[in-house]
């Protein structure tokens, strides 16, 4: 944002949250969808944080699937497990 002649200009993002059961390629078919407007930095920060949390969750699920908890060398087991499963 910057100021010009006493006015403050900011970048905003408008987005809609739609229940997954009502979401399609043509948009949301539900009256329960919420529309929101936030500043760009807040949106980008929240979006990136949710992406990182989703990736951490995937890694944790993969680690549990590998069954490396009882291994003497957890790093070794994890390395080969992640390579095998991508």
Order of alpha helices (4+ residues) and beta strands (2+ residues): beta-beta-beta-beta-beta-beta-alpha-alpha
